[in-house]
Amino acid sequence: MSVPNQKASLPKSWTVSESLSGGMKLPFVVGLDDSDTPYDVVDALALAPFTTGEQPWARSARVDRLRPGATLLPSGARVLRSVVEESRDSRLAVGEGWTVRSVRWRGGGGEVTVTAVSEQLARGVLEDVLRSSAAETGSDSSVSMGFWYLSGQRGPIRTSRRTATTKWSSIRGNYASEARDSLDKLMSVRRDNVVGRLILLHGPAGTGKTTVLRALANEWRSWCQVDCVLDPESLFADPAYLMEVAIGFDDDGDPDSDSGDSGDSGDLGDADGAAVGDGGGDGGGEGDRLGQPAVRRWRLLVIEDCDELIRGDGRGSAGQQLSRLLNLTDGLVGQGREVLVALTTNEDLFRLHPAVVRPGRCLAQIEVGALPHAEAVSWLGSTDGVGSTMTLAELFALRDGRGLPRPSGTDTRHGLYL
């Protein structure tokens, strides 16, 4: 059942700006029906003290990795509401002059929002939560990656997760010698020698293009954050979604990033909306999250399985989407934003639209092909089952004794990537 809306009238002599600056409390009305859940109720109640003006200061942060048993609540919190769902749990808690909404995700990490009667108190409560909840820096090779998707209810959404990566030196031998030199150069790129904004990895399925991108995220972790777009067909069909991604969301730097290469929280320069990966380190420590200036990191947008988008016959809506992609790399949309775009495709180079591969647009244009017979035999250590050329997926299948799949006659230009 819906709660009827109530209207509040202001005295004619008052203006909205004067009322807000004078501390007037705004009316707070919540409408609930059978489509709402207890989680929605916690969200609504968390807004109440901020909306009414009782606690006009708000700070929020996301935590990629939580300590074991972390509650995402400050010390002395009194829990008013608790919701446990399959993929997350949410709590609403209060203390002297502040309110906290915390959400923990089953897949790891969480987010916390603090409202308080003063800015100093809001920052202090948030610091308390982060200090007690964020996991210590590990020595693993995982990095924080963002994942964009378009929600029908909330619009563009970005989530952040720690993702396992690998060192390029440990997988370099998995690639054909013709591609190795170009991949070496790509891995060695740094922010001061970026020339071109588009990275194009093309070649047959199963040759390891996605694995290259995972290694790239590790090699560039000191100066560039990686965001994966899960629905590129929506990204380039919806200008509002594209602009949101182009403006971007800046994660704090990884704990082992170069000094000064950490990202700030958008353009705010404070903890609002900050994605907190790890505390400490040269770049991206709590000082950066809580208002100290930081150099914006580059962002790499990863778009996979985009064969139709960049084919040479881009016409109609497909041509319009291609135009938006190119505008993001070196057009007006991309101006003033340190954004790189990495595309993976199974298409042959001659089938790609000439605008995609024109000189000066690509930072790297690399064919990640199958290994020739001699290199495949060297990789496997045997000639058994090795053909004239072998993809990385086929070599792993032979090594593990699974044999090669029978030809299915399907179109191999499409599908997932290794």
N, C-alpha and C positions, 0 to 999 in steps of 0.2 A: 504494500500500500504506500502511495506517495504521501510525503509530508507536504501539506499545502504551503506554497510560497507566501511569505509575509513581506509586505512593503513597508519601508521606513522612510518617512519624509523628513527633510532637513528644513530648518528655519530659513526663510528666504534671504535673511541677511548673512547667512553663512555660505561660503563657497567650499567646494570639496578640498581644495588645497589648504585653505585656512583651517578647516576642520581636522585634516590629517596632521598638519603641523602642530596643531594645538592638542593632539593626543586623543581626538574623539574616537570612541569605540564604534567600529562598523558593526552592523547587524550580521549575525551568522546563522544561516538557515541551511540545513542539509536535507536533500530529497532522497529518499531510499525507496526502492521497489524490489521485486523478487529477482531482479537480475544482479543485485548487489550481493557482496559476500562480506563476512567478518573482516577480511583484509581491507576492503574498501572503507569499512567503518573506522578502522584504525587510522587509515590515511586521512579521513575527514576530521576525526577528532584531533589529530596532530596539527591540523591547520587552524583550529579554533583560537588558541591564544595569540597566534600571529595575526589572524584576521581581525580579531576584536581590538588589537592594540595593546593587550596586556603584556605580551612579550614580542616587541617589534623587531627584534634582531634574530636573524636566521643564518645558520651555517650548516653545510652538509659536506659529506665526503664518501667516497667509495673505497673499500679495502679489497684488494685482490686476493690476499691470503690471510686467513685468520689463525691465531694461536689455537691449539687444541683447547676446547672448552670455553673459548671466548664468547661473551654474551653480547658484545657491542653496546654495553650499557656503562655509564659512569658509576663510580663508587657512590654509595648512598642512594641509589635510584629506587623508587617505589613503583613497582609494575602495576599499571591500571588495567591493561588489556594484553592478552596473549593469544596469538593465532598460529596454529600449526597446520601447514598444508603439505602436499606431497613434494613440492619443489622448493619450499621456503617456509620460514617462520618469521612472524612479525610481532614486535612488542611496543607498547606505548608506556612510557615511564615518566615520572615527574620527580622534581626535587625543589629545593628552595629557589624560586625564581626562574626555573627552567623546565622545559619539556623535551623529551627525546623519543623519536621514532626510529627503531632499528629493525633492519631486515637482514636475515642470514639466508643465503642460497645453499641448497643441498650440493650443488656442484662446486662450492667453495667461494669464499668471499662474501661480501655484503655491502650494505650502505647504511648510513646513519644521518639523521637530520636533527638539528638542535635549534630550538627557539628559546630566547631568554630575555630578561628585562633590560639587559645592557649588552653592548657589543663585547666588552671584555669578558663577561660571564659566558656568553655563547662560545667564544673562542676557547676559553679555559675548559669548559665542559667537553668540547670536541677534542681538544688535546688529550684530555683524560681518557676518553674512549679510544682514541688511536693508539695511545701509549700502551694501554692494557690489552688491546685486541689484535693489532697488526702483528703478523708473524715476523720473526727475525729474518734477516737476509741470509739466504742459503748460498751454497757454492754451486748449485745446479746450473744448467745451461738454459733454463726456461726464461722466457721474456713475457712481458705483459702485452697482449694483443687485444685490439678492439674489434667488435663485430657489429656491423650496422645491419638493420632491417627496418622495414616500414610496417608499423602496426596500424591496423584499421581504426583503433580507438585512440591511440596516443601519438600517432604520427611517427616521425623518424626516431628510432631508438638505438642507442649504442650501449653495449655491454662490454665489460673488460674481463679477461681471464688470463691466468698464467698458462702459457702454452710451451710445451717441450720443443726445443730446437736442437740443432746439431751444428758442430763446427764444420766449416767448409773443408778444412784439411782432412777431416776423417771420412768424407764421402767423395772427395775429388776424383778418386780412381773409378768411380761408378759411371763416369761420363766419357764419351768419345773424345779423342785427342783434338778433333776439329773444334769442339765446343769448349774445351777446357781453358784455353788461353783467354777467350772472351769472357768466360765465367770468372776467371781469376781477376780480370780487370774490373768487372762489375762488383765483386766482393770487396775490392780495395778502394772503391769510391768513398769519399768523405764530403761533408757539407761544403767545403771550400772549393771542390772541383766538380760540382754537378754541372753537366752540360746536356741539356735536353731533359724533358720531364716524363717521357714515356719509356717503360721497359716492356719489351715484347719478347716473350718466350714461346716459340712455336715448334711443333714437331708431333710425331705420332703419340697416341695414348700409351702410357706405361713407360715413358722414357725418363721420368723423374723431374718434371717441371715444378710440381708443388714442393718437392723436397728441396729444390734449389731455393725457393722462396723462404722455406723454413730456415735454411742456412743463412740466407741473406738477412733475415730478421736478427739472427745471432751476431753476424758480422757488423751490422749497422746499429746495434742496440745503443751505442754511446751517443748517437746523434739523430736517430730517426725512429719514430714509433710506427708500428704496422697496424693498419686497420683493414679487415676483410669485409667486403660488401657481399652479403648473402643473397641479395635479390637484385642483381644488376639490371634486370629488365624493368624493375620498378624505379630504380635510381635514375635512369636516363629517360624514363617516360614521365616523371613527376618533377617539374622544376623546383618545387618547394623542397622536396627530399634532396635533390642535387645541391641546392644552395646550403642546406643544413650540413651536408657532408663536406662541402667545399669550405665552409667556415670552420668546421672541424671541432674537435674536442681534444685538448692537449693533456695527455697523461703526464704525471710526474715521471722523471727519468728513472731508468733502472738504477739500482744501487751502485753498479760498477760503471756508470756512464762518466764521460769526461766532464770535468768541472765546467759549469756554465752551459752544458748542453741539455739540461733538464727542461721540461716544458712547464709552463705556468697553467693555471686553470682558466682556459679561454682568455678573455681580455680583462678579467676582473682583478687579477692580481691578489686574490685571497683564497680562502678555502672553499668557497662556494662551488659545489659540483666537482671538487678535485677527486681524481682517481688515485687512491693511495695504494701503491704497490708494496713498498717496503720503507721502513724508517731508516734514516741515516744515509750515508754514502756521499760522494762528492756532489752529485746533482740529484735533485728531487727529494731531498730530506724534508723534515717537517718545517724547517725555516722557509723553504720555497712555498710549501702549501699554505703557510699562514701569513703570507703577505710580502716576503722579501722578493725583490725582483729576480727574474730568471729569463734566460734566453729561450725563445720559442724553438722547439724541436721541429725538424722536418717530419712530414707524415708520408707514408707509403700506403696508397690504397690498392689493395689486391683484388682483382676481378678475374675470376676463373670461368671457364666454359663460356666464352663470349664469342664463339665462332660466327654466329649470325650477325653480331653487332659490327664486326670489322671486315666482313666480306666485301669484295669489290663491287657487288651489285647493290650497294646501299641505296635504296629508294624508299619513297614514302616515309612512313613512321620510322623504319629502320635507319634511313638516311638522316632523319632529324635526331635520333638518338646518337648516331655516330658524331654528328656535328656538336652535340652537347659534350660528348666525351672529349673531343679534341679541344673544345673551348675550356674544359677543365684543366687541360695540360698546359696550353700556352695561349689561351684566349683571355678575354676580359674576366671571365669567372675565376680563373686561376691567378690573376694578378694580385700581388701582395700576399699570397699564401704560399708557403713552402710545401707544395704538394707534388708528390710523384705518383704515377699510376703504373701498376704492373699488370699486364694482361697475359693470360695463358690461353693458347688456342691450339687445336689439332690441325688447323688449316695449313696448307702449303703457302709459302710466301707469295707466290704469283697470284694466289686467289684473294689476297688482302687488298683492301682499298688503298690506292696510291697515296691518299692523304695521310694514312696512318704511318706509312713508312718513308715519308718524304724526309730529305736531309735536314738535320737540325732539330727534328722533333723527338727522336729517340735517344735516350741516354744509352740504351743497349738494345740491340736487335739480334737475338741469338737463337739459332736452330738447335734445339736439344734433341738430337737424333739418336737412332739405334747405334749400338757398337758394331763396327765391322768385324768380320769373322776372327781375324787374328787377335784383336783386343778382347773379344768375347771369350775366346779360348784362354787367354791370359787371365782374365777375371775369374773364370770358372775353374781353371786348372785341369780341364778335360775337354776333349772334342765331342764327347757323347751328346747328341741331340742339338749341337750347335749348328745353326744355319749360316747363310751368307751374311746376314745381319741379325742382331738380337737386341730386343729392348731390355731395359733393366728389369722390368716385371717378369719377362720370360726367363732371364738368367736366375733370378731369385727362385722361380718355380722349379727350374732344373736343379739348383743347388739344394733345395729342400726336399727333393724327391717327389714333387707333385706332378711332374710332367708338364707338357705344354697343352693348353686348351685347344680343342678342335675348332677349326674355322667355322664360324656361325653364319657368315654371309651378311652380317649386320654392318651398318655404316660406322666404321671405326673413327670417323672424324669427330664424333660426338661422345660425350660421356665424362665420367670422372677421371681425375688425374692421380697418378702415383705421387 
